[in-house]
């Protein structure tokens, strides 16, 4: 049998020449990850002046570790990121710093312990089964994936939500993403992070929809006096115990989890489906594994260790299409990036996308190869593969996302066959997350 050719999935463009200010603004507006120069995939740090400050683009494990773990208190999220997120998420965990961030992280952490996550595996499997039933023929699969992931995070947050309209919430999230995720020319200016970044009318209305939905859950829980075993209850218990969190703080943190907790997972599953539609041999292997592990019944926590190849597909997907391809930080005092000094006010671009495709650390880095994450081939340096960041501010929900993506992917492939429309190739663009532009049309057949 002839071995299939090496598979190189589509990737964003890389810059081969220095860009001027207007060219930079144009590229950032289309897809910020395309600002990365070709050299970022060959070297580990590129430093250059930009509008009166020095910008350090880093893509090496040692450099990543020095910023995220060795001296994290020297860095704050960049003013641009703060201005983009605060109008929607307020002072929640994704935008907070210092003691206030620690307070929120402490309140949220119990919700993401392994035992609690594993208890949600049946709900993840059920969400995958519902999504599978809605998929047939040639269609964009992203709405079904978004609904599945949103239903799982809803279950984790609220147990059973009161009138939580997923379709309306999803539409509101898309509107917010479309505006906050698009770079404006003024975003390139070295403005203070407290400089207002105004939302348009549609985005403001979408924000109100999201905030009202979450606040309604908080108020319903308080009015009824009922207690449940979910993340909302954990945050309300922390509020009652310490008095540190207001209802607005709880609302903004829950909203952060609703947005970040399903968007990134749904997109990762979508990319994995595209990969498997491109490689029927891998798709058949995932299907065989799923059937051997659980047959046609719903998956449980005990099935996770048996889904090894499915998890390899998920990990390799996250390597090539990390949830946050680039992240910005700004130095609030003098510090170092590895062996080099950094001045207060310098900006650091953590290019996880380039780290994961770096020629120094990966063989054939642009090729999709799930065997990179087999038991005998996993990277020995933990800082080479960081799809959820690293250090104390690493994503609190990383295990949740990995478990959910593995279970839903196995559930979908077990009962559906996915193939590509003739001539179709997705165009990856960054709108906060790295997604296929215009959705992901696939041909789906029931098995």
C-alpha positions as CSV (number, residue, x, y, z in Angstrom):
1,X,0.0,0.0,0.0
2,X,1.4,3.4,-1.0
3,X,2.1,5.7,2.0
4,X,0.1,9.0,1.7
5,X,2.2,12.0,0.9
6,X,3.2,14.4,3.7
7,X,0.3,16.7,4.6
8,X,1.0,20.4,4.9
9,X,-2.2,22.3,5.8
10,X,-2.7,25.9,4.9
11,X,-1.0,28.6,6.9
12,X,-1.1,32.4,7.2
13,X,1.4,34.4,5.1
14,X,4.8,35.4,6.5
15,X,6.5,38.7,5.9
16,X,9.8,38.5,3.8
17,X,10.4,42.3,3.8
18,X,10.2,45.0,6.5
19,X,6.9,46.8,6.5
20,X,6.2,50.5,6.8
21,X,3.6,51.9,9.1
22,X,0.7,51.8,6.7
23,X,1.6,48.4,5.5
24,X,1.8,47.2,9.1
25,X,-1.7,48.6,9.8
26,X,-3.1,46.9,6.7
27,X,-1.7,43.5,7.6
28,X,-2.8,43.8,11.3
29,X,-6.3,44.7,10.2
30,X,-6.5,41.6,8.0
31,X,-4.9,39.1,10.4
32,X,-2.3,40.1,13.1
33,X,-0.5,36.8,12.9
34,X,0.6,37.7,9.4
35,X,2.8,40.4,10.8
36,X,5.4,37.8,11.9
37,X,8.5,37.9,9.7
38,X,10.1,34.8,8.2
39,X,13.0,35.2,10.6
40,X,10.8,34.6,13.6
41,X,10.6,31.0,12.5
42,X,14.4,30.7,12.3
43,X,15.7,32.8,15.2
44,X,14.3,33.1,18.7
45,X,14.3,36.9,19.2
46,X,14.0,39.9,16.9
47,X,14.2,43.4,18.4
48,X,13.4,46.5,16.4
49,X,12.3,50.1,17.2
50,X,8.7,51.0,16.4
51,X,7.1,54.4,17.1
52,X,9.6,55.4,19.8
53,X,9.7,52.0,21.6
54,X,11.5,48.7,21.2
55,X,9.4,45.7,20.2
56,X,10.8,42.3,20.9
57,X,9.3,39.4,18.9
58,X,10.2,36.1,20.7
59,X,9.7,32.6,19.4
60,X,12.1,30.5,21.5
61,X,11.4,28.3,24.5
62,X,14.0,30.0,26.7
63,X,12.7,33.4,25.8
64,X,9.1,32.4,26.5
65,X,10.0,31.0,29.8
66,X,11.9,34.1,30.9
67,X,8.9,36.3,30.2
68,X,6.1,34.0,31.4
69,X,7.7,32.2,34.3
70,X,11.1,33.6,35.4
71,X,9.9,37.2,35.9
72,X,6.2,37.5,35.1
73,X,5.6,40.4,37.5
74,X,7.8,42.6,35.3
75,X,5.3,42.3,32.5
76,X,1.7,43.4,31.9
77,X,-0.6,42.5,29.1
78,X,0.0,45.1,26.4
79,X,-2.0,48.3,26.5
80,X,-3.6,47.3,23.1
81,X,-4.8,44.0,24.5
82,X,-6.2,45.8,27.6
83,X,-8.0,48.4,25.5
84,X,-9.5,45.7,23.3
85,X,-10.7,43.4,26.2
86,X,-11.7,45.8,28.9
87,X,-14.8,47.2,27.2
88,X,-16.3,43.7,27.1
89,X,-14.7,41.9,30.1
90,X,-14.1,44.7,32.5
91,X,-11.5,43.9,35.2
92,X,-11.9,40.1,35.0
93,X,-9.2,37.5,35.1
94,X,-8.2,38.0,31.5
95,X,-7.4,41.7,32.1
96,X,-6.5,41.9,35.8
97,X,-3.0,42.1,37.2
98,X,-1.2,41.7,40.6
99,X,-3.2,40.9,43.7
100,X,-6.5,41.4,42.0
101,X,-5.7,38.8,39.4
102,X,-4.5,36.4,42.2
103,X,-7.8,36.9,44.0
104,X,-9.8,35.9,41.0
105,X,-7.6,33.0,40.0
106,X,-7.9,31.6,43.5
107,X,-11.7,31.8,43.4
108,X,-11.8,30.2,40.0
109,X,-9.2,27.4,40.3
110,X,-11.3,24.9,42.2
111,X,-13.7,24.8,39.2
112,X,-11.0,23.3,37.0
113,X,-9.6,20.5,39.1
114,X,-9.3,17.2,37.2
115,X,-12.1,15.4,39.1
116,X,-14.6,18.1,38.3
117,X,-13.6,18.2,34.6
118,X,-13.8,14.4,34.3
119,X,-17.3,14.5,35.7
120,X,-18.3,16.5,32.7
121,X,-17.1,14.0,30.1
122,X,-20.6,12.5,29.6
123,X,-21.9,16.1,28.9
124,X,-19.1,16.6,26.4
125,X,-20.1,13.3,24.7
126,X,-23.7,14.3,24.6
127,X,-22.9,17.6,23.1
128,X,-20.9,15.9,20.4
129,X,-23.8,13.5,19.7
130,X,-26.2,16.4,19.3
131,X,-23.8,18.2,16.9
132,X,-23.4,15.0,14.9
133,X,-27.2,14.7,14.4
134,X,-27.3,18.2,13.0
135,X,-24.5,17.6,10.4
136,X,-25.5,16.2,7.0
137,X,-24.4,17.0,3.4
138,X,-22.3,20.0,2.4
139,X,-22.4,22.6,5.1
140,X,-20.4,24.9,7.3
141,X,-19.7,22.8,10.4
142,X,-18.7,25.8,12.6
143,X,-22.2,26.7,13.9
144,X,-22.7,23.1,15.2
145,X,-19.3,23.0,16.8
146,X,-19.9,26.4,18.5
147,X,-23.2,25.3,19.8
148,X,-21.7,22.1,21.2
149,X,-18.8,23.8,22.9
150,X,-21.2,26.5,24.3
151,X,-23.5,23.9,25.7
152,X,-20.6,22.3,27.6
153,X,-19.3,25.5,29.1
154,X,-22.9,26.4,30.0
155,X,-23.2,23.1,31.9
156,X,-19.9,23.7,33.7
157,X,-20.8,27.2,34.7
158,X,-24.5,26.9,35.5
159,X,-25.5,23.2,35.7
160,X,-28.8,24.1,34.2
161,X,-29.2,27.6,32.9
162,X,-32.5,29.6,33.1
163,X,-33.5,30.7,29.6
164,X,-29.9,30.7,28.3
165,X,-30.5,31.3,24.6
166,X,-27.4,29.8,23.0
167,X,-28.2,31.0,19.5
168,X,-28.7,34.6,20.7
169,X,-25.6,34.4,22.9
170,X,-23.5,32.9,20.1
171,X,-24.6,35.7,17.7
172,X,-23.7,38.3,20.3
173,X,-20.2,36.8,20.8
174,X,-19.6,36.9,17.1
175,X,-20.5,40.6,17.0
176,X,-18.2,41.4,19.9
177,X,-15.4,39.4,18.3
178,X,-15.8,41.0,14.9
179,X,-15.3,44.5,16.4
180,X,-12.9,43.9,19.3
181,X,-10.7,41.5,17.3
182,X,-10.1,43.8,14.4
183,X,-7.0,46.1,14.7
184,X,-7.5,49.8,14.0
185,X,-4.8,52.3,12.9
186,X,-5.0,54.1,16.3
187,X,-4.1,50.7,18.0
188,X,-0.6,51.1,16.7
189,X,0.0,54.4,18.6
190,X,1.7,54.1,22.0
191,X,-1.4,55.1,23.9
192,X,-1.9,54.4,27.7
193,X,-3.9,51.3,28.4
194,X,-6.7,53.3,30.0
195,X,-7.3,55.2,26.7
196,X,-10.9,54.4,25.8
197,X,-11.4,52.1,22.8
198,X,-15.1,52.7,22.0
199,X,-17.4,50.0,20.7
200,X,-19.9,50.5,17.9
201,X,-23.6,50.4,18.5
202,X,-24.1,46.8,17.4
203,X,-21.2,45.6,19.6
204,X,-22.5,47.6,22.5
205,X,-25.9,46.0,22.1
206,X,-24.3,42.5,21.9
207,X,-22.3,43.3,25.0
208,X,-25.5,44.1,26.8
209,X,-27.1,40.8,25.7
210,X,-24.1,38.9,27.1
211,X,-24.0,40.8,30.4
212,X,-27.8,40.6,30.9
213,X,-27.8,36.8,30.3
214,X,-25.0,36.2,32.8
215,X,-26.4,38.6,35.4
216,X,-29.8,36.9,35.1
217,X,-28.2,33.6,36.1
218,X,-26.6,35.2,39.1
219,X,-29.8,36.9,40.3
220,X,-31.9,33.8,39.7
221,X,-29.5,31.8,41.8
222,X,-29.5,34.3,44.6
223,X,-33.3,34.7,44.6
224,X,-34.0,31.0,44.6
225,X,-31.5,30.3,47.4
226,X,-30.5,27.1,45.5
227,X,-27.0,25.9,45.5
228,X,-25.4,23.8,42.8
229,X,-22.0,22.2,42.1
230,X,-20.8,24.5,39.3
231,X,-18.4,27.3,38.6
232,X,-21.0,30.1,39.2
233,X,-21.6,28.6,42.7
234,X,-17.9,28.5,43.4
235,X,-17.6,32.2,42.6
236,X,-20.6,33.1,44.6
237,X,-19.3,31.1,47.5
238,X,-16.0,33.0,47.3
239,X,-17.9,36.2,47.3
240,X,-19.8,35.2,50.4
241,X,-16.7,34.1,52.2
242,X,-14.3,37.0,51.5
243,X,-16.4,39.8,50.1
244,X,-13.7,40.5,47.5
245,X,-15.9,39.9,44.5
246,X,-18.9,42.0,43.5
247,X,-21.8,40.7,41.3
248,X,-20.2,42.7,38.5
249,X,-16.9,40.9,39.1
250,X,-18.6,37.5,39.0
251,X,-20.5,38.5,35.9
252,X,-17.4,39.6,34.0
253,X,-15.4,36.4,35.0
254,X,-18.3,34.2,34.0
255,X,-18.5,36.1,30.7
256,X,-14.8,35.6,30.2
257,X,-15.3,31.9,30.5
258,X,-18.3,31.8,28.3
259,X,-16.4,33.6,25.5
260,X,-12.9,32.1,25.9
261,X,-14.1,28.7,27.2
262,X,-16.0,27.7,24.0
263,X,-14.6,29.8,21.2
264,X,-11.1,28.3,21.3
265,X,-12.2,24.7,21.7
266,X,-14.8,24.9,18.9
267,X,-12.2,26.3,16.5
268,X,-9.6,23.6,17.4
269,X,-12.2,20.9,16.7
270,X,-13.0,22.5,13.4
271,X,-9.3,22.6,12.3
272,X,-9.0,18.9,13.4
273,X,-12.0,18.0,11.3
274,X,-10.4,19.7,8.3
275,X,-7.2,17.7,8.9
276,X,-9.1,14.4,9.1
277,X,-11.2,15.3,6.1
278,X,-8.0,15.8,4.2
279,X,-6.5,12.5,5.5
280,X,-9.1,9.6,5.4
281,X,-6.5,7.2,6.8
282,X,-6.2,9.2,10.0
283,X,-9.9,9.7,10.1
284,X,-10.4,5.9,9.9
285,X,-7.9,5.4,12.7
286,X,-9.7,7.9,15.0
287,X,-13.0,6.1,14.3
288,X,-11.6,2.7,15.0
289,X,-10.1,3.9,18.2
290,X,-13.4,5.5,19.3
291,X,-15.4,2.3,18.6
292,X,-12.9,0.1,20.3
293,X,-12.9,2.2,23.4
294,X,-16.6,2.8,23.8
295,X,-18.6,1.2,21.0
296,X,-21.6,3.3,20.3
297,X,-22.3,4.3,23.9
298,X,-21.5,7.7,25.3
299,X,-18.0,8.3,26.5
300,X,-17.1,8.5,30.2
301,X,-14.0,9.6,32.1
302,X,-12.7,6.1,32.1
303,X,-12.4,6.2,28.3
304,X,-10.0,9.1,28.1
305,X,-6.8,7.0,28.4
306,X,-7.8,4.9,25.5
307,X,-8.3,7.8,23.1
308,X,-4.5,8.2,22.6
309,X,-4.4,8.8,18.8
310,X,-7.4,11.2,19.0
311,X,-5.5,13.2,21.6
312,X,-2.4,13.2,19.3
313,X,-4.6,14.7,16.5
314,X,-5.8,17.4,19.0
315,X,-2.3,18.2,20.2
316,X,-0.8,18.5,16.7
317,X,-3.8,20.7,15.6
318,X,-3.1,23.0,18.6
319,X,0.6,23.1,17.5
320,X,-0.2,24.3,14.0
321,X,-3.2,26.4,15.0
322,X,-2.7,27.6,18.6
323,X,-5.8,29.3,20.2
324,X,-3.8,32.5,20.9
325,X,-1.2,32.7,18.0
326,X,0.4,35.9,19.3
327,X,0.2,37.6,22.7
328,X,1.5,41.0,23.7
329,X,3.2,42.1,26.9
330,X,4.8,45.4,28.1
331,X,7.6,45.7,30.6
332,X,6.7,47.8,33.6
333,X,10.3,47.9,34.8
334,X,13.8,46.8,33.7
335,X,14.1,43.1,33.2
336,X,15.6,40.5,30.9
337,X,14.5,38.3,28.0
338,X,16.9,35.3,28.4
339,X,20.4,36.8,28.5
340,X,19.4,40.3,27.1
341,X,18.3,43.4,29.0
342,X,14.9,44.9,28.4
343,X,14.0,48.5,29.2
344,X,10.8,49.7,31.0
345,X,8.2,50.3,28.3
346,X,9.5,47.8,25.8
347,X,6.9,45.6,24.2
348,X,7.2,41.9,23.8
349,X,5.3,39.9,21.2
350,X,5.1,36.2,22.3
351,X,4.8,34.4,19.0
352,X,3.4,31.0,20.0
353,X,2.5,30.4,16.3
354,X,6.2,30.8,15.4
355,X,7.4,28.8,18.4
356,X,5.3,25.8,17.3
357,X,6.6,26.0,13.7
358,X,10.2,26.9,14.5
359,X,12.8,25.3,12.3
360,X,15.2,24.9,15.3
361,X,12.8,22.8,17.4
362,X,10.6,20.9,15.0
363,X,11.4,18.6,12.0
364,X,9.4,19.6,9.0
365,X,7.6,22.2,11.2
366,X,4.8,23.1,8.8
367,X,3.8,19.4,8.2
368,X,1.0,17.9,10.2
369,X,2.3,14.8,11.9
370,X,0.3,13.3,14.9
371,X,3.1,11.0,15.7
372,X,5.0,13.9,17.1
373,X,2.9,13.5,20.2
374,X,3.0,9.7,20.5
375,X,4.3,8.3,23.8
376,X,7.8,8.0,22.5
377,X,8.1,11.2,20.6
378,X,6.6,13.9,22.8
379,X,8.8,17.0,23.1
380,X,11.1,16.8,26.1
381,X,11.2,20.5,26.6
382,X,7.8,21.6,28.0
383,X,8.4,25.2,26.7
384,X,8.5,24.1,23.1
385,X,4.8,23.4,23.0
386,X,2.6,26.0,24.8
387,X,-0.8,26.2,23.2
388,X,-2.3,27.6,26.4
389,X,0.6,29.8,27.5
390,X,2.8,29.1,30.5
391,X,3.8,30.3,33.9
392,X,1.4,31.4,36.6
393,X,-0.9,33.0,34.0
394,X,-1.3,29.9,31.9
395,X,-4.9,29.2,30.9
396,X,-6.8,27.9,33.9
397,X,-9.0,25.8,31.6
398,X,-6.4,24.0,29.5
399,X,-7.3,20.5,30.8
400,X,-11.0,21.3,30.3
401,X,-10.3,22.3,26.7
402,X,-8.1,19.3,25.9
403,X,-10.6,16.9,27.3
404,X,-13.6,18.5,25.6
405,X,-11.8,18.6,22.2
406,X,-10.8,15.0,22.4
407,X,-14.2,13.7,23.4
408,X,-16.2,15.8,20.9
409,X,-13.9,14.9,18.1
410,X,-14.1,11.2,18.9
411,X,-17.9,11.4,19.1
412,X,-18.2,13.2,15.8
413,X,-15.8,10.9,13.8
414,X,-17.4,7.8,15.3
415,X,-20.7,8.4,13.5
416,X,-19.9,10.7,10.7
417,X,-17.5,10.7,7.7
418,X,-16.0,14.1,6.7
419,X,-14.6,15.0,3.4
420,X,-13.6,18.2,1.5
421,X,-15.5,20.0,-1.2
422,X,-13.6,19.8,-4.4
423,X,-10.8,22.4,-4.6
424,X,-11.5,23.8,-1.1
425,X,-8.7,25.2,1.1
426,X,-9.4,27.3,4.2
427,X,-7.7,30.6,4.7
428,X,-6.5,30.9,8.3
429,X,-7.0,34.4,9.7
430,X,-6.6,35.7,13.2
431,X,-9.6,37.4,14.9
432,X,-8.4,37.0,18.5
433,X,-8.3,33.3,17.7
434,X,-6.9,31.7,14.5
435,X,-9.9,30.6,12.4
436,X,-10.9,29.6,8.9
437,X,-12.0,32.7,7.2
438,X,-15.7,32.5,6.3
439,X,-16.4,29.3,8.1
440,X,-15.5,25.7,7.4
441,X,-17.6,24.0,4.7
442,X,-17.2,20.2,4.7
443,X,-19.2,17.3,3.3
444,X,-20.7,15.1,6.0
445,X,-22.1,11.7,5.6
446,X,-23.7,9.5,8.3
447,X,-22.0,6.1,8.8
